[in-house]
Amino acid sequence: MASDKSFVRIVSASLIGTTIEWYDFFLYTSAAALVFNKLFFPNTDPLTGTLLAFLTYAIGFLARPIGGLVFGHFGDKIGRKQLLVVSLLLMGGSTFAMGLLPTYAAIGVGAPILLTLLRLIQGFALGGEWGGAVLIVSEHGDDKRRGFWASWPQCGAPGGNLLATAVLAVLAAVQTDEAFMSYGWRIPFLLSGVLVVIGLWIRLTVTESPVFLAAQAKAAEREEKHVPVVEVFRGHWRRVLIAIGARMAENVSYYVITAFILVYVTTGLGMAKGVGLNAVLVGSAVHFVSIPLWGALSDRIGRRPVYLIGAVSMAVWSFAFFALLDTKSPATIILAATVGLVLHGAMYGPQAAFFAEQFPTHVRYTGMSVGSQLSSIAAGAVAPLIAVALFREYKSTIPVSLYVVTMCVITTIAVLAARESKGESLGERAGSTAREPVPSAS
């Protein structure tokens, strides 16, 4: 393990970098629900415009597996650190460019086309970010506390969402609706340029993963040549399927709680957009704190038990969540989002260590990235779309809750199919190239 001072810097660099990248990604999510449906798809009714805005949001997810494949392949070949710098530049640059985009009123159909192109670049960058950020911490740390330390990069998701929602909430509070729709929405996107400079400065100070360097040295000694992408699908596809299944409930529930809530509160309940933004803001702050606690608990009782607590609890909460929203009480809506995100943390907290422990070093970046990002297409990409479509069709949130429950069942099955990996060494199989059997449920 790296020295305490060095390791804290590595964790900080990973957390700050992922926070910036998720800020960029979630900024689009919030804007899709509040702004883009009017500025880029204006010739439709409100719910249809929101569906079209979320469709461009979903397109970004299609690029994430491609980013996972490309970044994972080169991350397993040349190292984790260099790829993290590239992902940050791509994400920050595309988000900054969104803040400069002309709207539909200015250039017509070219506006949503340019928006979609930049969203694809965002998705590509984020697809490569997660695996590297998690591994740079996991492979520097010790085996006994990996769940806790590897959960800190996971905090980048609520951290980024917190930052994005906070900026939008402040702008919504200090500006009129006309000013916000005219130019105010651009400010958070342009701020991304400043954040990227800060993130790059921090990330360039970290050292490469010692576990990766050891595996690379052994492969060089044996003159081994491998193609990580091929090896993952040929020898570790069962583990990839487990990762995909394990992320389904985590991904879907998160976007229902943080993205669909903005649509439901404004369009379904007729309340001000600030109510939904404040609920996500408070919930994200508590979520940020809860993730490392769940990660630490997984170091004590195991990855699978904690993950299962999250999946089962989320299935139950999916009904209570909407019942609380329907009270139209701002305080109760905050409670609904906060509890939901805490339960989500039980899946998200141990996930980084859990997935890292499923793959050997020479294909770990690729395996984790491919598994997590493929699930993003089947889960996160379509979650807001499906939720909005179900609500529009049935005029009820019960079908949305049943949708979440179905994903929770899939995740439960996947986690039960995985082996318990708490405390395993990430380096002991560093030089292995053999195919591995499917893990037992023991």
N, C-alpha and C positions, 0 to 999 in steps of 0.2 A: 504493500500500500504506500502511496505517496506520503510525504511529511504532512503534518496537520495543516500547516499554513498553505502549502501547495494544494492540498486536496480541497480546502475551503475555497481557494481561488478557482479550481476546476469546477466545483459545484456551482459557484456563483456565476461563472462564465456560461455554463450550460443553462442555468435558470434564466439569466438575463436575456440570453439569445433566444430561448424558446418563448419567453414572454413577449419579446418584440415580434417574433414571427407569428405568434397567435394573435397578438394585437392587430397585425395587418389582416390576418385571415378573418377574425371575428368582426372587425370593423366593417368588412364587406357584408357579413351576415346581418348585422344590425341595420346597415344602410339599405340592404335589400328589402327589409321589412318596413322601413320608415320613409325612404327617399327614392330609391331607384325605381320602384313601381310607378312613381309619378313622373320622374324626370327622363327615364329612358323607355318606359312603356306607357305613355300617357293616354292612348286611345282605347282604353279598356275600362271595365268596371273595377272597383277596388280589389276584390278578391282575385280576379283574373290577372290584373296587373301584378299583384303580389306573387301569384303562381309563376308568371313569366320572369319576374325578378329572381325568384328562388330557383328557376330553371338555370339561369346563368350561374347562380350560386352552386348548383349541383354539378355543372360542367367542370368547375374547378376540381371537384373530387375525381373526375375521370382521369385527370392528369396525375393524380397522386400516386397510383400504382406504378405509372411510368417513371415518375420521379424516384419512387422507392426502388425500382429495378436498377435504374441508372446509378443513383447515388449508392445504393447497397452494393452493387457490383464493384464500383471503384473504391468504395469505403473498405471493402474486404480485400482489395488488391493493393491500394496505396496508403490507406490509413483513414482514420475517422476525422481528424482535425481539419484537413484541407477541404473536405467536402462540406463541413459545417460553415466555413467562411463563404463558400460559393452559394450555398442555400440562402444565407442571410442577405447577400447582395441581390440575388434574384428576387427574393420576396420583397425586400425594401424598395427596390427600383420599380417593380410593377405597382406596388401600392401608391408610391409617390406619383406615378404617372396617372393613376385613377383620379387623383385630385386635380389634374389638369385637363381632364376629358371634357369636350363639348357635349352638351346634352342633345336629346332628340329634337328639341325646338331649334337648335342651331344647325345641325347637319343631317337630321333625319335618321334613316336606318343605320347609317355608319356609326352612330353613337353606341347602340347596343352591341354591334359587332366588335368595336374596339374594346368595350367593357368586357365582353366574353373572352377576347384574346388575352387581356391582362389577367383575367381570372384563371385562365389555363396556366399562365406562368406562375401565378401564386400557388396553384395546386401542385405543380411540378416541384417547386421549391420546398413546400411543406412536406411533400411525400418523402423527400430525402432528409429532412431535418430531424424528424423524431428519432429514428433509429440511431443516428450518430450522436445526438445530444444525450440520449439515455446511456449509450455504450461508453462514452467518454467518462461518465461517472461510474457506471457499474464495473468497468474493467480497471479503474484506478482504486476502487474501494475494497474493503474487507468483506469476507463471505458472510459473517454473522450479522452485519448491519446493512446488507445490501438493499433490503426492502425499504429501509428508511432513507438512505442516501439517494437511491435511484428514483425515489418518489419526488425529489425536489425538482428535477426537470419537468415532471408532470405538472407541477404547480404553475408552469408557464402558461398552461391553458386557461385556468381561472385568472391568473395574473394578467394575461393579455386581454381576456374578456372584461376583466375589471377595469383595465386601463381604457379600452375602447368604449365601454359603456359609460364610464365616468366622463370622458371627454364629450361624448354625445349628450349626456345628461346636462352637463354644465352649459353647453352651447344651446340646448333646448330651453334652459332656464333663463339665460341672459339675452336670448334673441327672440324676436317675433317669429312666428311660423313662416312669414314671407321672407325674412332675412335668412333664416336657416335653409329654406328651400332654394334661395337664390345663390348664396355663396358660402353660408356657414358650414354646410356639410363637407365642403372641400378641406377645411382646416385640419381635421384629424388625419386625413390621408397625406397631406403635405408634411405633417409632423413626423411621419414615418422616416423621412430623410434624416432628421436629427437623431432619431432613435437608432437607426442603422449604424451611423458613425460611432455612437457609444458602444453598441454591441460588437462591432468589428474590433475596436480598440481592446476590449476585454477578451474576446475570443482568441486573438492573435497571441495572447500571453500564455495560453495553456500548452501543456506537453502532450505528445501522442500517447495513446493507450499502451501501457507496458505489456498487457496480455496480447494485444495485436502484434507488437514488435517481436515478442517471443515466438509467436506462431509464424510470423513472416520469416524470422531467422531460421527456424526449423525447416520450413518449406524450401528455403534457399539452399540449405545444407543437403537436403535430399534431392534437390533439383526438381521439385514438384511443381507442376503447372496445373492450375485449376481455373475453371470458369464458374464463379459462385452462383450465377443465375441458373445454370444448367444443373449444378449439383443440388441446389435447393429443391428444384422440382423433381429431380430424379431420386434423390435419397432422403429427403426430409419433408415430403409433401404432406404427410399426416400431421406433422407439427404445424405446418402452415395452415391447414384446415382447422386445427385446434385454436390457433391464434385468431383466425377469421371468426369462428363461432364465439370465442370468448369476448370479442369486441362488439358483437351485435347489440346487446342490451345496453352496454356502456355508451356506445355511439348514439343510438337512437334516442335513449332517454335524455342524454345531454342536450341534443338539439331541439327536442320537444320542450324541455324546461327553459332553455335560453333563447331560442329563436321563435318557436311557435307561440310562446307566451306573449310576445310582442304583437303578433297578429291577432290572437284571441282577445287580448285585453282591449285593443283599439277597435277592431272590426266586429268581434263577437259580443263584447260587453259594452262598447261605446264609451270607453273611458279614455282619459288623456294618455298619450304615449309615455309621459313621464312616470306613470304608475308602473308600467311594465319594466321600464329602464331601471327604476329604483329597486325593484324586486330582484332583477338580475344583478344589480350592483352590490346589494347587501349579500345576496346569496353567494356571489363569486368571492367576496371577502372571506366569508366563513368557509367556503369550499377550499380556498387557498390554505387555510390553517388545518383543515381536516385531512387533507391528502397525506402529509407526512405522518400523521398520527395513525392512519390506516396502514401506511407502509411499515411503520414500526411494529404495529400489532402483527403484521404478517411475518415479521422476523421471530416473533414469539410463538404463534400458534400455527403458522403455515400460510402459504399463498392461497391455497384452494379454499380453506374455511372462510377467510376474509372476503374473497371474491364472491363466494356463494351467498354470504350475508347480504352483499350489495345487490345481487341479482334477484334474490327472493324478495327482499324488502322493496325493491323498486317496482316489482310486479304489483304489490299491494298498494304502494303509494301512488301509482299511476291513476287510481280512481279518487283517492283522497285529494290529490293535487288539483284536479278540476273542480271538485266540490268546494274547495277553499277559494279558488278563483271566482267561482260563481257568487260568492258572498259580496263581491264588489267592495270589500273593505281593503284599503291599501295595506294596512298592517297584516291582515290575514293573507293577502297575496304575497307579501314578502316572506311570511312564514312558509307558505307552500313551496316557493322557489328554493328557499334556504334548506329546508329539510330534504327536498328532492336532490339538491346538489351534494349534501352531506352523504346521503345514501349512494349517490353516484361515485363519491370518493372511495367507497369501500371496494369498488371495482377498479377505479383508476389508480389508486394508491399503490397496490402491490403489482400492478400490471407490468411496469417496466422491468422489475427484477424477474417476475414470473416468465415473461417472454424471453428475456436474455438467457435465462437458465435452460431454456428448451433447445437451444441450438449450439453447436460447437463453434469455436472462434472463427475458423476460416470461412464460414458462411453466415455468421451471426447477424451482421448488419443487413445482409440481403434477406435472410429468413424473416427477421423481425419486421423489416420494412415492407416486404411483399405481403406478409400475413396481415399486418395492421392496415395497410393502405387498400388492399383488395376489399377488406370489410368496410372501408369507408365508402366505397361505391354502393355496396348493398345496404348499408345502414345510414351513415351520416348524410350522404349525398341526397338521398331521397326522403329522409325523415320529415323535413319541413314540407316538402311537396305532398307527401302522402297524408300528413296531418291536416294540411289546408284542404286537400281534395276530399278527405273523409268528412271534415267538418262542413264543407260546402254542400256535399251530397246529402248528408244525413241530418244536418242542423243539430248535431249532438256531439259531445266529446266522448261518449262511451266507446264508439269505434276506435277513436284515437287511443284510449286506454287499453283496449283489447290488442291493438297493434303493438304497444309497448310490452304487454304481457307475453305475447308470442315471441318477441325478441329475447325476453328474459328466460323463457323455456329453452331456446336454442343455446344461450350462453351457459345455462346450468348444465346442459348435456355436454358441452364442449369442455367445461372446467372439470367435470367428473371424469372425462376421458383422458385428461392430462395427468402426468405424474406430479407428486408433491416434490418441489425442488428447493425448498428452503435450506439455506446454508451450503449449497453445492459450490464447489470451486469452478470458476469460469475458465481457469487455465489448464486444468488437468486433461482436457480433451483437445487442447489447442492444436496439436499436430494431426489429429484424427481426420481421415478423409473417408472413412468407411460409412456406408449407409447405416442408419440407426433404426432399430425396430420401433414400432408404435409403442408409446409408453402405456403402462397398465394404469388402472385407476387406483392402485394402492398408494 
